[in-house]
Amino acid sequence: MKAFAVPAFILLSLCGPLAAQSYTPESFSAELGRLEAAIERDRAGTLAGLPSGWDVATETNTYSIPAAALKDQLTRSDLNAARTLISSMRQQIESFRSSSQQSDARPRTALKAILARPEFKDVVPPNAWQLLVERVRAWILDWLNRIFTYAAQHPTGSQILFWALIIASIVALGTWLIRLWTTTDRIRSLSEPVPLEHKLLSWQEWLTAAREAAAQGDHRQAIRCAYWAGVARLQQDRTIRINFTDTPRERLHLLAQPSRRGSPLPAEQLAPLTSITHSFERCWYAKLPVNAEEVARSFENLEALGCRAD
């Protein structure tokens, strides 16, 4: 065994040292354990297989560890010193691993404590729509970055881009103004609406219209005309002054209560007007059914107000 190992060692020495090999902290610790066991079995073979060094890569950096000291001790056959050196390197790498794990755990613990605060209670991960919006925004920003990068590298292209944006802005503004003017002209060209004016008829005309509507079977229209016949009759007597902004109920209340305009309406006139007003409100505003008897009763109330056909 030794007769073969010495020539191999001499041959590898003539060829030059092996290149440095890359490890993670975990694999390098395992490699040191293998070396520690190998030097007991085959010192010369272990010495021949040693690289020039080890490159240990962590998440943040890469460290180069030379193997010259271990090679020197194995060359002098100082196995105790070699074992001590390997053990020391294993302790250092294990210490680094534990400190790295602790350093990783410490920020996680702090982060969990922060997220456990009340102000972060309702914080939830982004939903699918929010993720889509972010992707579209990133895509747009990426294209804008490409455009501006191209414009910065090519002066002629940047001028073309600048004037293209100016022309597009002018066209957009002109289109908006034309649409605004067209819409305004269309609104101005509309014909003026016909003013809503209430017909000012005499009580005789209202009474005639009421009788015609009753003869045609239009009971709602008959009661409506009967109501306005009574109001026009009282206006003719200067009892009231018609104000079309008042509701029938408000108009009746003004006639029933004394006011600065004059004395209240006498009971013999207030009662028939009240009956006609209630019929008018039920059939016209509430749209309740009305029959011929109620129309006939309204005509009787009109006669009580002085609306008699001569």
TIBA-190311 format. One record per residue (C-alpha): residue number from 1; residue in one letter; x, y, z. Coordinates in Angstrom, 3 decimals. Layout:
BEGIN
+-----+---------+----------+----------+----------+
! num ! residuo !        X !        Y !        Z !
+-----+---------+----------+----------+----------+
! NUM !       A !        X !        Y !        Z !
...
+-----+---------+----------+----------+----------+
END
This chain:
BEGIN
+-----+---------+----------+----------+----------+
! num ! residuo !        X !        Y !        Z !
+-----+---------+----------+----------+----------+
!   1 !       M !    0.000 !    0.000 !    0.000 !
!   2 !       K !    2.760 !    2.406 !    0.933 !
!   3 !       A !    4.834 !    1.401 !   -2.096 !
!   4 !       F !    1.922 !    2.516 !   -4.323 !
!   5 !       A !    1.063 !    5.670 !   -2.387 !
!   6 !       V !    4.498 !    7.249 !   -2.553 !
!   7 !       P !    4.798 !    7.156 !   -6.341 !
!   8 !       A !    1.247 !    8.459 !   -6.649 !
!   9 !       F !    2.076 !   11.313 !   -4.308 !
!  10 !       I !    5.214 !   12.118 !   -6.317 !
!  11 !       L !    3.231 !   11.985 !   -9.587 !
!  12 !       L !    0.487 !   14.324 !   -8.286 !
!  13 !       S !    3.135 !   16.694 !   -6.907 !
!  14 !       L !    4.775 !   16.897 !  -10.329 !
!  15 !       C !    1.448 !   17.556 !  -12.007 !
!  16 !       G !    0.708 !   20.431 !   -9.625 !
!  17 !       P !   -1.913 !   20.968 !   -6.914 !
!  18 !       L !   -5.568 !   20.276 !   -7.574 !
!  19 !       A !   -7.818 !   23.281 !   -8.186 !
!  20 !       A !   -9.876 !   24.704 !   -5.342 !
!  21 !       Q !  -13.239 !   23.008 !   -4.884 !
!  22 !       S !  -16.540 !   24.696 !   -3.991 !
!  23 !       Y !  -18.640 !   23.697 !   -0.994 !
!  24 !       T !  -21.532 !   24.876 !    1.103 !
!  25 !       P !  -21.003 !   25.145 !    4.880 !
!  26 !       E !  -22.813 !   21.823 !    5.331 !
!  27 !       S !  -20.880 !   19.930 !    2.639 !
!  28 !       F !  -17.559 !   21.453 !    3.770 !
!  29 !       S !  -18.185 !   20.234 !    7.320 !
!  30 !       A !  -18.840 !   16.751 !    5.943 !
!  31 !       E !  -15.663 !   16.977 !    3.821 !
!  32 !       L !  -13.591 !   17.840 !    6.904 !
!  33 !       G !  -15.034 !   14.821 !    8.689 !
!  34 !       R !  -14.050 !   12.631 !    5.761 !
!  35 !       L !  -10.496 !   14.054 !    5.768 !
!  36 !       E !  -10.185 !   13.496 !    9.501 !
!  37 !       A !  -10.983 !    9.810 !    9.037 !
!  38 !       A !   -8.932 !    9.452 !    5.829 !
!  39 !       I !   -5.612 !   10.622 !    7.284 !
!  40 !       E !   -5.740 !    7.761 !    9.747 !
!  41 !       R !   -5.985 !    5.180 !    6.941 !
!  42 !       D !   -3.890 !    6.690 !    4.147 !
!  43 !       R !   -1.902 !    9.822 !    4.947 !
!  44 !       A !   -0.063 !    9.880 !    1.612 !
!  45 !       G !   -3.203 !    9.318 !   -0.472 !
!  46 !       T !   -5.083 !   11.991 !    1.469 !
!  47 !       L !   -2.176 !   14.390 !    0.970 !
!  48 !       A !   -2.144 !   13.656 !   -2.771 !
!  49 !       G !   -5.894 !   14.295 !   -3.098 !
!  50 !       L !   -5.891 !   17.616 !   -1.246 !
!  51 !       P !   -6.866 !   20.611 !   -3.428 !
!  52 !       S !   -5.137 !   23.961 !   -3.270 !
!  53 !       G !   -7.999 !   25.206 !   -1.127 !
!  54 !       W !  -11.738 !   25.143 !   -0.525 !
!  55 !       D !  -14.290 !   27.744 !   -1.644 !
!  56 !       V !  -17.171 !   27.865 !    0.829 !
!  57 !       A !  -20.205 !   29.695 !   -0.547 !
!  58 !       T !  -22.824 !   31.142 !    1.800 !
!  59 !       E !  -26.004 !   33.085 !    0.988 !
!  60 !       T !  -24.162 !   36.385 !    1.156 !
!  61 !       N !  -20.526 !   35.695 !    0.316 !
!  62 !       T !  -17.891 !   33.153 !   -0.807 !
!  63 !       Y !  -14.881 !   32.397 !    1.394 !
!  64 !       S !  -11.571 !   30.850 !    0.201 !
!  65 !       I !   -9.843 !   28.576 !    2.723 !
!  66 !       P !   -6.272 !   27.546 !    1.736 !
!  67 !       A !   -5.113 !   23.965 !    2.331 !
!  68 !       A !   -1.398 !   24.816 !    2.572 !
!  69 !       A !   -1.220 !   24.424 !    6.362 !
!  70 !       L !   -2.830 !   21.000 !    6.285 !
!  71 !       K !   -0.593 !   19.903 !    3.427 !
!  72 !       D !    2.509 !   21.001 !    5.349 !
!  73 !       Q !    1.503 !   19.006 !    8.428 !
!  74 !       L !    0.691 !   15.894 !    6.376 !
!  75 !       T !    4.012 !   16.218 !    4.522 !
!  76 !       R !    5.860 !   16.239 !    7.867 !
!  77 !       S !    3.678 !   13.301 !    9.005 !
!  78 !       D !    2.467 !   15.361 !   11.952 !
!  79 !       L !   -0.898 !   13.658 !   12.232 !
!  80 !       N !   -1.728 !   15.152 !   15.621 !
!  81 !       A !   -1.309 !   18.683 !   14.311 !
!  82 !       A !   -3.325 !   17.771 !   11.194 !
!  83 !       R !   -6.169 !   16.356 !   13.272 !
!  84 !       T !   -6.088 !   19.447 !   15.487 !
!  85 !       L !   -6.257 !   21.741 !   12.448 !
!  86 !       I !   -9.147 !   19.812 !   10.890 !
!  87 !       S !  -11.004 !   19.789 !   14.198 !
!  88 !       S !  -10.469 !   23.531 !   14.559 !
!  89 !       M !  -11.824 !   24.171 !   11.055 !
!  90 !       R !  -14.858 !   21.966 !   11.779 !
!  91 !       Q !  -15.574 !   23.880 !   14.981 !
!  92 !       Q !  -15.322 !   27.175 !   13.109 !
!  93 !       I !  -17.643 !   26.067 !   10.331 !
!  94 !       E !  -20.159 !   24.662 !   12.832 !
!  95 !       S !  -19.987 !   27.913 !   14.797 !
!  96 !       F !  -20.595 !   29.840 !   11.585 !
!  97 !       R !  -23.578 !   27.636 !   10.732 !
!  98 !       S !  -25.169 !   28.042 !   14.169 !
!  99 !       S !  -24.598 !   31.805 !   14.184 !
! 100 !       S !  -26.049 !   32.011 !   10.668 !
! 101 !       Q !  -29.145 !   30.094 !   11.723 !
! 102 !       Q !  -29.508 !   32.301 !   14.791 !
! 103 !       S !  -29.068 !   35.431 !   12.711 !
! 104 !       D !  -31.750 !   34.155 !   10.324 !
! 105 !       A !  -34.079 !   33.259 !   13.189 !
! 106 !       R !  -33.676 !   36.616 !   14.925 !
! 107 !       P !  -35.078 !   38.712 !   12.037 !
! 108 !       R !  -37.910 !   36.208 !   11.555 !
! 109 !       T !  -38.840 !   36.481 !   15.226 !
! 110 !       A !  -38.745 !   40.276 !   15.040 !
! 111 !       L !  -40.838 !   40.228 !   11.859 !
! 112 !       K !  -43.449 !   37.959 !   13.441 !
! 113 !       A !  -43.627 !   40.280 !   16.460 !
! 114 !       I !  -44.175 !   43.286 !   14.173 !
! 115 !       L !  -46.866 !   41.565 !   12.099 !
! 116 !       A !  -48.659 !   40.531 !   15.305 !
! 117 !       R !  -49.356 !   44.184 !   16.154 !
! 118 !       P !  -52.992 !   45.427 !   15.917 !
! 119 !       E !  -52.280 !   47.760 !   12.979 !
! 120 !       F !  -51.282 !   44.744 !   10.859 !
! 121 !       K !  -54.222 !   42.590 !   11.915 !
! 122 !       D !  -56.266 !   43.139 !    8.748 !
! 123 !       V !  -53.331 !   42.967 !    6.340 !
! 124 !       V !  -53.887 !   40.188 !    3.825 !
! 125 !       P !  -51.883 !   39.016 !    0.817 !
! 126 !       P !  -52.767 !   40.634 !   -2.503 !
! 127 !       N !  -55.582 !   38.987 !   -4.414 !
! 128 !       A !  -55.536 !   37.903 !   -8.050 !
! 129 !       W !  -56.825 !   41.259 !   -9.321 !
! 130 !       Q !  -54.165 !   43.224 !   -7.449 !
! 131 !       L !  -51.456 !   40.919 !   -8.758 !
! 132 !       L !  -52.756 !   41.407 !  -12.317 !
! 133 !       V !  -52.761 !   45.191 !  -11.890 !
! 134 !       E !  -49.194 !   45.106 !  -10.598 !
! 135 !       R !  -48.078 !   42.976 !  -13.545 !
! 136 !       V !  -49.719 !   45.316 !  -16.045 !
! 137 !       R !  -48.151 !   48.319 !  -14.307 !
! 138 !       A !  -44.744 !   46.665 !  -14.355 !
! 139 !       W !  -45.180 !   45.813 !  -18.034 !
! 140 !       I !  -46.066 !   49.417 !  -18.890 !
! 141 !       L !  -43.143 !   50.765 !  -16.867 !
! 142 !       D !  -40.830 !   48.297 !  -18.572 !
! 143 !       W !  -41.901 !   49.461 !  -22.031 !
! 144 !       L !  -41.600 !   53.112 !  -21.034 !
! 145 !       N !  -38.133 !   52.421 !  -19.705 !
! 146 !       R !  -37.194 !   50.787 !  -23.007 !
! 147 !       I !  -38.555 !   53.704 !  -24.999 !
! 148 !       F !  -36.746 !   56.337 !  -22.972 !
! 149 !       T !  -33.541 !   54.275 !  -22.984 !
! 150 !       Y !  -33.716 !   54.064 !  -26.768 !
! 151 !       A !  -34.422 !   57.784 !  -26.974 !
! 152 !       A !  -31.418 !   58.558 !  -24.766 !
! 153 !       Q !  -29.118 !   56.421 !  -26.913 !
! 154 !       H !  -30.417 !   57.763 !  -30.239 !
! 155 !       P !  -30.861 !   61.579 !  -30.410 !
! 156 !       T !  -32.742 !   61.394 !  -33.723 !
! 157 !       G !  -35.141 !   58.823 !  -32.320 !
! 158 !       S !  -35.736 !   60.959 !  -29.237 !
! 159 !       Q !  -36.687 !   63.932 !  -31.403 !
! 160 !       I !  -39.088 !   61.788 !  -33.405 !
! 161 !       L !  -40.632 !   60.486 !  -30.192 !
! 162 !       F !  -40.949 !   64.004 !  -28.762 !
! 163 !       W !  -42.731 !   65.425 !  -31.813 !
! 164 !       A !  -44.936 !   62.341 !  -32.083 !
! 165 !       L !  -46.129 !   62.895 !  -28.522 !
! 166 !       I !  -46.741 !   66.603 !  -29.203 !
! 167 !       I !  -48.772 !   65.856 !  -32.340 !
! 168 !       A !  -50.772 !   63.135 !  -30.558 !
! 169 !       S !  -51.566 !   65.542 !  -27.701 !
! 170 !       I !  -52.718 !   68.250 !  -30.127 !
! 171 !       V !  -54.915 !   65.793 !  -32.042 !
! 172 !       A !  -56.470 !   64.490 !  -28.803 !
! 173 !       L !  -57.149 !   68.039 !  -27.568 !
! 174 !       G !  -58.638 !   69.079 !  -30.913 !
! 175 !       T !  -60.901 !   66.017 !  -30.988 !
! 176 !       W !  -62.147 !   66.756 !  -27.485 !
! 177 !       L !  -62.869 !   70.406 !  -28.349 !
! 178 !       I !  -64.741 !   69.452 !  -31.531 !
! 179 !       R !  -66.887 !   66.985 !  -29.626 !
! 180 !       L !  -67.543 !   69.594 !  -26.951 !
! 181 !       W !  -68.616 !   72.226 !  -29.502 !
! 182 !       T !  -70.748 !   69.707 !  -31.401 !
! 183 !       T !  -72.535 !   68.651 !  -28.224 !
! 184 !       T !  -73.073 !   72.272 !  -27.166 !
! 185 !       D !  -74.532 !   73.196 !  -30.548 !
! 186 !       R !  -76.844 !   70.188 !  -30.440 !
! 187 !       I !  -78.141 !   71.268 !  -27.040 !
! 188 !       R !  -78.638 !   74.850 !  -28.185 !
! 189 !       S !  -80.513 !   73.711 !  -31.291 !
! 190 !       L !  -83.223 !   72.031 !  -29.243 !
! 191 !       S !  -86.525 !   73.806 !  -29.337 !
! 192 !       E !  -87.655 !   75.653 !  -26.242 !
! 193 !       P !  -90.048 !   73.579 !  -24.156 !
! 194 !       V !  -93.645 !   74.600 !  -24.027 !
! 195 !       P !  -94.279 !   76.350 !  -20.702 !
! 196 !       L !  -96.529 !   74.431 !  -18.347 !
! 197 !       E !  -99.436 !   76.734 !  -17.779 !
! 198 !       H ! -102.678 !   75.833 !  -16.044 !
! 199 !       K ! -105.790 !   76.669 !  -17.978 !
! 200 !       L ! -107.549 !   79.685 !  -16.509 !
! 201 !       L ! -111.198 !   78.945 !  -17.262 !
! 202 !       S ! -114.383 !   80.282 !  -15.779 !
! 203 !       W ! -116.426 !   78.094 !  -13.491 !
! 204 !       Q ! -119.064 !   77.739 !  -16.239 !
! 205 !       E ! -116.423 !   76.320 !  -18.617 !
! 206 !       W ! -115.139 !   73.952 !  -15.948 !
! 207 !       L ! -118.695 !   72.828 !  -15.177 !
! 208 !       T ! -119.404 !   72.189 !  -18.861 !
! 209 !       A ! -116.192 !   70.177 !  -19.165 !
! 210 !       A ! -117.140 !   68.166 !  -16.085 !
! 211 !       R ! -120.583 !   67.304 !  -17.491 !
! 212 !       E ! -119.069 !   66.300 !  -20.854 !
! 213 !       A ! -116.515 !   64.023 !  -19.144 !
! 214 !       A ! -119.296 !   62.442 !  -17.036 !
! 215 !       A ! -121.386 !   61.838 !  -20.142 !
! 216 !       Q ! -118.413 !   60.071 !  -21.761 !
! 217 !       G ! -117.869 !   57.901 !  -18.674 !
! 218 !       D ! -114.572 !   59.565 !  -17.694 !
! 219 !       H ! -115.329 !   59.854 !  -13.992 !
! 220 !       R ! -111.803 !   60.924 !  -12.962 !
! 221 !       Q ! -111.764 !   63.810 !  -15.414 !
! 222 !       A ! -115.317 !   64.766 !  -14.393 !
! 223 !       I ! -114.351 !   65.075 !  -10.709 !
! 224 !       R ! -111.186 !   67.004 !  -11.619 !
! 225 !       C ! -113.143 !   69.529 !  -13.656 !
! 226 !       A ! -115.786 !   69.722 !  -10.920 !
! 227 !       Y ! -113.115 !   70.588 !   -8.356 !
! 228 !       W ! -111.686 !   73.407 !  -10.485 !
! 229 !       A ! -115.201 !   74.652 !  -11.195 !
! 230 !       G ! -115.724 !   75.065 !   -7.449 !
! 231 !       V ! -112.352 !   76.810 !   -7.005 !
! 232 !       A ! -113.075 !   79.156 !   -9.934 !
! 233 !       R ! -116.522 !   79.937 !   -8.440 !
! 234 !       L ! -114.988 !   80.937 !   -5.114 !
! 235 !       Q ! -112.325 !   82.987 !   -6.904 !
! 236 !       Q ! -115.035 !   84.839 !   -8.801 !
! 237 !       D ! -116.666 !   85.720 !   -5.489 !
! 238 !       R ! -113.231 !   86.962 !   -4.289 !
! 239 !       T ! -113.361 !   84.323 !   -1.598 !
! 240 !       I ! -109.949 !   82.917 !   -2.540 !
! 241 !       R ! -107.122 !   83.755 !   -4.867 !
! 242 !       I ! -105.859 !   80.769 !   -6.817 !
! 243 !       N ! -102.204 !   79.923 !   -6.252 !
! 244 !       F ! -101.246 !   76.956 !   -8.371 !
! 245 !       T !  -98.233 !   76.187 !   -6.163 !
! 246 !       D ! -100.604 !   75.176 !   -3.351 !
! 247 !       T ! -101.885 !   71.637 !   -3.113 !
! 248 !       P ! -105.649 !   71.065 !   -2.789 !
! 249 !       R ! -105.150 !   70.179 !    0.870 !
! 250 !       E ! -103.161 !   73.386 !    1.530 !
! 251 !       R ! -105.755 !   75.458 !   -0.328 !
! 252 !       L ! -108.522 !   73.932 !    1.780 !
! 253 !       H ! -106.573 !   74.609 !    4.969 !
! 254 !       L ! -106.164 !   78.298 !    4.061 !
! 255 !       L ! -109.910 !   78.615 !    3.548 !
! 256 !       A ! -110.748 !   76.869 !    6.830 !
! 257 !       Q ! -108.387 !   78.921 !    9.034 !
! 258 !       P ! -108.527 !   82.698 !    9.558 !
! 259 !       S ! -105.639 !   84.554 !    7.984 !
! 260 !       R ! -104.493 !   88.045 !    7.224 !
! 261 !       R ! -106.158 !   87.745 !    3.816 !
! 262 !       G ! -109.657 !   87.704 !    5.256 !
! 263 !       S ! -112.238 !   85.706 !    7.190 !
! 264 !       P ! -112.521 !   81.922 !    6.859 !
! 265 !       L ! -114.892 !   80.300 !    4.391 !
! 266 !       P ! -118.420 !   79.862 !    5.788 !
! 267 !       A ! -119.376 !   76.357 !    6.833 !
! 268 !       E ! -122.109 !   76.064 !    4.167 !
! 269 !       Q ! -119.413 !   76.533 !    1.521 !
! 270 !       L ! -116.500 !   74.834 !    3.314 !
! 271 !       A ! -118.327 !   71.480 !    3.672 !
! 272 !       P ! -119.107 !   70.956 !   -0.058 !
! 273 !       L ! -115.614 !   72.151 !   -1.072 !
! 274 !       T ! -114.078 !   69.724 !    1.414 !
! 275 !       S ! -116.089 !   66.835 !   -0.037 !
! 276 !       I ! -115.102 !   67.719 !   -3.612 !
! 277 !       T ! -111.444 !   68.117 !   -2.583 !
! 278 !       H ! -111.345 !   64.689 !   -0.947 !
! 279 !       S ! -112.927 !   63.089 !   -4.015 !
! 280 !       F ! -110.423 !   64.871 !   -6.259 !
! 281 !       E ! -107.431 !   63.726 !   -4.154 !
! 282 !       R ! -108.609 !   60.107 !   -4.038 !
! 283 !       C ! -109.315 !   59.695 !   -7.739 !
! 284 !       W ! -106.640 !   61.966 !   -9.235 !
! 285 !       Y ! -103.600 !   61.679 !   -6.957 !
! 286 !       A ! -104.242 !   58.351 !   -5.229 !
! 287 !       K ! -105.759 !   56.943 !   -8.464 !
! 288 !       L ! -108.480 !   55.109 !   -6.597 !
! 289 !       P ! -111.552 !   53.924 !   -8.526 !
! 290 !       V ! -114.485 !   56.302 !   -8.722 !
! 291 !       N ! -118.071 !   55.625 !   -9.729 !
! 292 !       A ! -120.981 !   57.604 !  -11.142 !
! 293 !       E ! -122.540 !   58.117 !   -7.683 !
! 294 !       E ! -119.456 !   60.012 !   -6.496 !
! 295 !       V ! -119.570 !   62.141 !   -9.653 !
! 296 !       A ! -123.232 !   62.957 !   -9.002 !
! 297 !       R ! -122.406 !   63.857 !   -5.394 !
! 298 !       S ! -119.674 !   66.219 !   -6.644 !
! 299 !       F ! -122.220 !   67.984 !   -8.888 !
! 300 !       E ! -124.524 !   68.389 !   -5.866 !
! 301 !       N ! -121.657 !   69.954 !   -3.894 !
! 302 !       L ! -121.014 !   72.310 !   -6.827 !
! 303 !       E ! -124.619 !   73.477 !   -6.660 !
! 304 !       A ! -124.143 !   74.154 !   -2.952 !
! 305 !       L ! -121.165 !   76.391 !   -3.901 !
! 306 !       G ! -123.340 !   78.300 !   -6.400 !
! 307 !       C ! -122.369 !   76.504 !   -9.578 !
! 308 !       R ! -125.846 !   76.066 !  -11.070 !
! 309 !       A ! -126.416 !   75.653 !  -14.755 !
! 310 !       D ! -128.912 !   78.322 !  -15.901 !
+-----+---------+----------+----------+----------+
END
